[in-house]
Structures are given as structure tokens and as C-alpha cells.
Amino acid sequence: MGYQGMTFDERYRAIDARDTRFDGQFVTAVRSTGIYCRPSCPARTPRPQNVTFYPTSAAAHEAGYRACKRCLPEAAPGSPEWNLRGDVAARAMRLIAAGVVEREGVPGLSARLGYSTRHLTRLLTAELGAGPLALARAHRAHNARMLLVGTDLPVAEIAFSAGFASIRQCNDTIREVFGLSPSELRSRRRTGAASTGGAIDLLLPHRGPIDTTGIFDWMAARALPGVEESSPSAFARHLRMAGGPAWFQVRQDEAGALRLRARVTHLGDLAPLIATARRLFDLDADPAAIDAALSAQPALAPLVARTPGIRVPGTADPHEMLIRAMVGQQITVVAARTALTALAHHLGEPVEDAAQTDDPDAPLPRLFPTMAAIADRGAEVLRGPAARIRAVTGAAAALADGSLPLTVGDDGEQQRAALLAMPGIGPWTADYVRMRVLGDPDVFLPGDVAVRTGAAASGLPAEPRTLTEWSTRTAPWRSYLTAHLWRAVPPRVPRTPARRAARRPEEAS
């Protein structure tokens, strides 16, 4: 249950129980102390009459509160509200996390959302208790705190990495928000920091449980050599950011925690890169709420018990996601990977400063091709029906010239309509992109062969219309239903010569 759906009494019971499931979903401001805390703060529970709940830390800042030094609410995972909801506030929060305010200012954020700056400020203040500048400032404070306690980077580098315009602005904000100087905040860290070989190494907080085996397997099956690298406990890739090429790796350490290692060309790209990694691994999900809702359906209870904390992978780049989805239409994952590998090999830009491996046969590190390159030369590389190739290159051209907008801050229905208006893009592709680009938790893919196969194996109706009707029981978590049905597909039995002869006797003869 998200913040918007909770009553005061429900939130108060959550803080009285110190329930970690609600960390990041709201903060508790205490009038008698002037501080705000995460729901699981170990301090004594304040009296109800002294408590005010806020949906964001920025709202608490605006009301004159500072962060608790004991529980550090900025260290909590992000709120799942921003994916669960598709309204202007949620879209704004996703774009703020992606660094839009730092790159384009509030006018740029307003333009992306289709509102005037004044009206957007009014909307966000009414909904979240703070305007876009305050929300962006709180996000910078969160990033600065994370880098201070998680790395040994100098404060000057942290200031610009977190999105501040100056070191003084960073210092003043940290003192105001946390009641500590940057050096005092850094001295309170509990674990050793890391920043070796030009890379930073950070903990990625999230709510448990999490199906890391499943998400790393998903990445491995689709990893493009040279662009991406995957193992049973890690995934890494090269990525084009606003300031230049970047590289990041998400791995599970020996203690089971997820960590991010990253290199960026421009320090200002670090915070957006962290947000990208979190979206890619769906780290702001609320697995307790999702698992409880799906388990309420008897047919799904065994699936949830087998795979608690399942995640729906996001994407590192929305434009790339559309191309990958279009190339993968109506073909197997293996065939799509082969086609996309060829596209990356022929049209992707080499990453000159990337660390080289000792393996002479390893593919040259590359970035996924730009949309302009695919529009101009994709037809030289792609194979298959001419209509499909024209659709892919046409979509790339529309993405390149901006006539087809596709961002993490899109309105879901408008995005779907814009995609369906493009030649060669059908409902499966439009919905699959919405699921992975926007992190929409309530997308169902009844036309997906694997979904229907998993449904049949789980005792659910396999006919698309009947299955779609049944799926409404699991709203608003149908994206996670889809992920469970993908996992429920029975493993394919290798076709031996004897099986081939049994199936096709005329060929065997």
C-alpha cells in the first residue's frame, strides 16, 4: 500500500512497529524535535499529536524540519509510488531523478511535462508539499549523502557529481538538511568506502526479498557482447550519457547486498547513472505488497512462494529499448540477441577509454548505436522482412529527430498511442516498452507466447481474452504477474534424433 492510500492511523501503526517496508514511502516529521525520520527509525515513537507525515523529504525540508541523524531517512530506498502512479507528480519525480532539472532547469522539466513553470510548481506543491526546485534540491542532498558515506571522493567532486552548482551550495544544503557538515556526515559512516581505479563503488539499498538470480539470468540471456557483460551475480554495460560515455556494473557481493561500480566522463552524469541502475533492476519496488497481492490468488501462490521478490527489469536507455523490442518481435530471444549483436558490432561506437581485458578474443567495448546511425545504416545490417527493417529504421529516425518522444517521464497512455501510430509497432511492443521504460507495474501481455505458455503450465486460462479478464484480479501488479508467468514456462527438452524422428517420420526416413 502506497502513501496515497494510507490513513494517518495506518502510517502511525507503521512507525510504531518500525516497519522497514515503508522506508522511502513517506517520512515522519516530529514537531517537538524539529526532525523527520524514516518509518523504521529506532528512536522512541513520538506522540500522535506531535506527528505530521509527508510524502517526500523535500516537503519536510520546506516545512522547516531537518533529517534525523540516527536513521538518515535519505538512505532509504526510493518510493514505489513514482512507478505505481502515472500522474504529473510521479512523472516529475522520475524526471528529477534522471537529472532533468540539473541539465535543463525547471523550465525544461515543465516543458517535458506540458505545463508552465508556475502551474507545475503549484501542482507539485499541492501534491507533494514542495515545488520542483525543492524536490531537485532534496534529490541532490540524497546523492551527496550517498557519495559522502559510500566513497572517498573529495567533497568538491561530490558536489558536482550530486548536481550542485558549487561547493558552497553543497555544503550549505548538507548542513541545512542533515544538521552536519560534509566531513561530520562522512565520519559517521559505518562501512568502508571504495573508489578505486577511477571508479566509485556504492551500496544500492532496496527492499527485500529480491530475486537476484532471476534478474541476472534475464540480463545474461539478452546481453550484447561488447556493449554488455553478464554473469550469475553481476551485470555491466557501457552507456551513452549526457556528458559522454559511461560504464557501470551492478553486482551481488558475498553478503548478498547489491553494489554499483561506475565510471563517468562527466561528474554530473553520476547521479542520473545511479537512478538508471536503480530503474534497470527495479530496486524501488515494494515486494511485500506485490507478493501479498499476487499470493491472494490460489493459482499464483505457488509461483510467488517459488520466486519471492520477483522484479521487472527496466532499461538503461528508452530509445535503445524500443529498437531492441522491435527487433525482437516474433523471434526468439537468441535470434534477437544475434541480430542486435550484429547491429552493435557494425554501427556502435568503440569506447576508447574503456579498460581492456586480457582476453584477445573479447569483443571491443562499444556503445549501442545512436538512433541516427540506425536510421542511416540499419538497413545494411539488419536481416529479415523488408517491412520490419523499414519499421525499425523509421522508428530510429523518429527518435533521432524528436518527432517520437520516448522518456521515463512520459504519460503512459500518450506514449502507447504515439508508439501504436508508428508503422510496424503493435500492442505487444507498445506495452512491453511501457512496462520497461516507465516501470509501469500494471502492464499485461496476453499476446505473448511465453505468457500464455506459463499461464497454461500454472493452471490459468491460456486463451488471450480469457487470460486478460482473469489478470484483472491482480491489478495493479500485472507486470509482476507477467514476470511470474515468464518464469513458469516449462524448460525446453532438447530435441534428440529420436524425438525428431517421432515428430517428423518423413524427415527421418
N, C-alpha and C positions, 0 to 999 in steps of 0.2 A: 504494500500500500504506500503510495507516494504522499508527499507533504500535503498536496492539494486535497487529498481525500481523507485526511485525518482530522479529528476533532481535537480541541485543546486537551481533553481528558486522555485521549489515546496517546498524544505526544507526551503528556506528563507521565503516564504509565511507562512509556519507553525510556524516559530519562531516569525514572525511579528504579527501573530494572537494569539500568546501564546497558541497554540493548545495543550491541555493536552493529546490528543490521541497519540501524537508522543513521549511522555516522555518514555525514556527507549529504544527507537528505534534508536536514534542517539544522539550525543552531539554536541554542538556548541562551537568551540574554537575561542576566540577573540584575535587577535594579539596585539591590542593596550593595553589590560589589562593583558594578560597572563593567563586568566582563561578560563574554559569551563563550560557550563551551560546546563541544560535540555531545550528542546524547549519551555516550558511554563514559563521560568524564567521571573519574573515581572520587571526585570531591563530594561532600555531603549534598544530598538533594535539597535544593532551595525550596522555600515555601511557595505554593502555587500563586499567591498574591504578588510575589516578587518576580515572577517569570513572564517573559514575553518570548514567543517563538518567531523566528524569522526564516524565510526560505533560503536566504543566502547570507554569507558573511558580510557582503557589501552592504546589505540592509542594516546589519548590526553596526557596522562602521558608521554609516550615515546617521544612525540614532545615537552615536556617541559612546559605543562600547568598544573595548579592546579585547583581543584574543586571550584566552586562558593560557597561562604559561605552563600549566600542568598537562593538559590534554592536547594542546596545539590543534585546534579544530581544522586548520588549513592543511593538516597532514592526512585528513580523511580522504577516502576515495570520492570521486565526483558523484553528483546526484544523477540517478537514473531518470529523473523527471525530464531531462532535456532530450532524451530519446523517446520516452513514453508519450510526451506531449509533442504536438506538431504546430503549436501556436507561435505567435510572433516572439514571445518571451523565450521559448525553447530554441527557436531558430537563432535568435540573437545570442544566446549563451553559447551555442555551438560555434558561431562565427567568431565570437570574442575569444574562445579557447583556441581557435585556429589562427589568431593573431591579426584579424582584420583591422581592429582599431589601431594597432601599432603601425600597420602598413598604410592604411587609407584614412585613418581618423574616424570620428563619429559620423561625418557626412558620408564617408564610403560605406560604413555599416548601414546607415539609413537608406542609402540608395539601393543596396543589395536587398533590403527588406521591403522596399517600395513605399517608404514613409518619409516625411520631412523629419529633420533632426528634432525639431520641437515636439512633434507628435510622438516620435519614438521615445523620446525622453519621458514624456507624460505617460505613455503606455507602460514602460518598464518600471517607472517609479510606482505606479498604481499596482502593478502586478507583483513586483519583486522588492519593492521598498528602496530601490536605488536606480539611478539613471545609467546610461551606457558608460560614461566616464568612470563612475564609481565602481561599476561591475568590472571594467577592464583593470582598474587600479587594484582591486581585490585579487584579481587573477594574477597580476604581476607580483603582488606580495606573496601569494601562494608559491609561485615559481621561484622567487628569490629565496624563500624559506627552504624549499626543497633542495636548491643548489647549495645553500649555506651548510645545511646539515648532511648533505649527501656527497659533496665533493670538496676538494681542496682548492678550487678555483679562487683566484683573487677576487675581492669584493668588486673591484672595477669591472672585471669580466662578467661577474654575476649580474651586476646592474644592467648591463646591455643585453645579456642573454635573457633576462627576465622581461625585457621590453621597456625598461625605464629610459628616459631621455638623458639622464645624468646620474652621476654617483650620488650627488646630494639628494636628488629626488628619491632615489632608492633608500638611502639612509633614513631620511625623514619619514618615509612611508613605513618602513620596518619598525621604527621607534613608535610611531603612532598606532600601528596595528597590534604589535606584539608587546609593547612596553619594554623592549630590549634593543640594544644596539646590534648591528650585524655581528660584531665579534662576540657579544654576550650570547646571542642566539646560537652561533656556531659552537660555542663552548659547552652548550647543553646537549649536544648530540650524543646518542647512546651507542652508536656503532661506528666502526672505522669508515672513513671516506675513501673514495677512489677516483683518480683522474690520471690515468696512465697512458702513455703513448699518444698524447693528443686527444684522447677520448675521455668522455665522462662516464661514470658508472653510477646509476641511481636505482633505488628501490621503487617498484611500481605497486603502490597499495591497491588492494581490491578486496571485495567481499567474497568470502568463501561460502560454499565449496566452488572449485573451478576445475573444469575438465581439461587440464593442460594436455593430456595425451591426445585427446580428440582434436584440439585446435592445432597442435604441432603436426599431427598427421595430415590434417586438411592442408596446411601450408606446404608440407613436403610433396603432396600429390600434385600441386599446381606450381611449384617453384620453377622459375625460368633460369637455367644456367647462365651465370654471368651477372644477371640482374639480382637474383635471389639465391640464398643458400639456406638449406633447412636440415635439421637433424631431429631425433626423437625428443630433444629437450631445448632446442634453440631454433630461431628463425632470424635471418639477417637479410638486408637488401640495400641497394643503392637507390636514392630517390632525388628527384629534382625539387629543390626548394626555391623560395623567392630570391635568396642571396647566393645561390649556387648549389652544386652537388652536395649531397649529404649521405651519410651511411648510418644505419642503426641495427642493433641486434637486441632481440628480446630472448632471454634465456631463463630457465628454471635452475636455481642454484641447489646445492646439496641439502639445504634446509627446506626446500620446497617453495621458496619465495621467488617471485618474478623480478628480474632486474633488467634495466635498459642500459645498453652501452651505445654511445653515439658520437659521431664526428660531424661537424658542420663547417661550411665555408664561411658563413657569416654568423656571428653570435646571436643576432636577432632571430635566427631560424630555430634556435634550440627549443624554446617554449612551444612553438607550433609543432615541432617534431615530436615532442613528448605527447602532446594531445593526439597526434596522428597515431602513435604507437598504442595509446590507450583505446582509441576507436577501433583500430585493427584487431585488437584482442578482446574487445567488448568488456573492458575492465570496470566500467561504471555500472554494469548490470546489477540487479538485485536478485541473486539466485534463490534466496529463501522464498521470496514472493512468487517467483516463476515456478519453482519446483512444487510449492504447495498448491498453486492453482492447477497445474497440469496433473499432479498426483490425484486430485479430486475426481478425475475421470478414471474409472477402473481399468480401462484398456491401456491407459498411459502409465499407470502406477509402476508396472514392471520396468518400463523404459527409463523412467526417472530414477528408480532405485538402482538400475544398472549404470546410469550415467548422470549422477548428480552434478549440478553446476554447469550444465552444457552452455556453450557460448555460440553466438552467431558472429562469424568473422566479419569485420568491417573491411575497409580498403585504405591503402596508402595514398591513392590518388583517384578522385572521382572520374576524370576523363579516361584514365587507363582502365578503370573498372568497366566502363561502357564498352570499350573496344574488346576487352577480354571476354565480356559476356556475349557480345555479338559474334565473335569468332567461335565461341563455344556452343552456339545454338545448334541443337540437333546432332551434335557429335559427342564422342566420349571425352572424358577428362584427359585421357592420354593423347588423343588426337588433337585436342585444343592446345595442350601444352607443346606438342610438336610444332604446330603452326605458329604459335606465339613465340616460341624459341627462335624460329627462323626469322620472324619479324624483328625481334630484338637484335639478333646477330647481324642482320643486314642493314637495319636502319637506326639502331640505338647508338648513342654517343659513348665512346670509350671514356672511362673515368681515369684520367691520367695520374691523379694523386692517390689513387686507392692503394692500399697495402697489397703487395704482390705475394702470392703463395709460392711455396717451393715446388708445387706440382706443375711440371711443364705442360701437362695436358689439360690443366684447368682453364676454363673459358675466360677470356679477357673481361674484367669488370666493366659493366655497361649500365647506362641509364635506359629505361624503357623509352622507345621512340617518342618524339614530340608528335602532337596531332598534325602539325604542318607536314612533317616528314611522311606520316602515314597517308595523308591526303594526296601528297605529290607522288609518292613512290610505292605505296602499299600494294597497288595492282601488280607491280613487278615481282612481289614476293609471295603474296597470298595465293593459295590454290583453292579450287572448288568452283561452284556455280558462279557465273559472271554476275548475276543479280546480287548474290551475297557479297561479293567483293565490292561492287559499286555501293552497296549499303554501308559497308564498313568505312570505305574511303569517304563517302558522303557525310557520314556522321563525324568522322575526324575533321573534315573541312569545316563543318558547322561548329564544332567545338573550338577549332583554331581561330575562326573569325568572330566568335562570340554570339553568333545567331542562335546557338543552342547552349543556354546556360546550364551548368551542372555543378552544384556545390553542396557542401554539407549543410548549408543554411537554407536550402530550397524549401518551399511549401510542397508537401508530398503529392497532393493531387495535381498541382500545376506541373510539377516535374514529370509525373506519369503522363499527363496529357501531352506535354511537349515531346516526350520520347515516342509516344504512340503516333505522333504526327510525322515522324521520320520514316522514310521508306526502309523496309526490312526490319523494323523493330516491332515486335508483337507484345502481347500481355506478359508472357513469361519473362522476357528480357527487361521490360519496364519495371515489373515488380521485383525481380531479382536485384536490379540496380538500386531500387528504392530501399530494399532490405539492407544492402551492404553499404551504400553511400550515406544514407540518412540514419542508419541504425534503427529504422522503424521496427518495433518489436511485434507488430501485428500484421505481417505480410504472410499470405499463404500462397503456395504454388501448386494448385491442383493439376495443372498440365504437365508437371514434371514427372517423368517416368520413374525416377528413383523414389519420389514421394509416394506415388501410387503403389510401387512395389513394397516399400516399407510399411505402408498402411495395410496392405493385404497380409504381410507377414505378422502384423501386430493385431490382427483380428478386426480391423476397421474396414469400412467400405472402400473399395478401390476405384469405383466409378467417379469421375471428377465432380459431377454435380452433387451426388450424394455425399461425397467426402467433404466438399466445400460446406455443405449445410451442417455436417457434423462438426466441422472445425470451429464453427461459431461458438461452441461451448467453451473453447479455450481462449477466447478474446479477453484481454488484449495481448496475448502472448503467442500468437500463431506463428511468428517467425521461429520461436523456440520449438513449437510443435513440428514445424518443417525440419528443423535440425535433428530432432529425435527420430523422425521418420527416415531421414537420410541415413542415420546411424543404424536403423533397424533393417536395412536392406541385407538379406542373407548373403554371405560371402559366395563369390562365384567359384564353382568347382571347375578346375582345369579340364578342358575337353581333350581326353585321351583319344588315341586312334580307335579304340573300341567304341567309345561313346560317339565319335564322329561316324563310325560305320553304322551304329544303331540308328542314328538320326538321319543319315543320308546314304542308304544302301546303294543307291545308283552310283554315288561317287566312289564308294568303297570298292565297287566291282571294277 
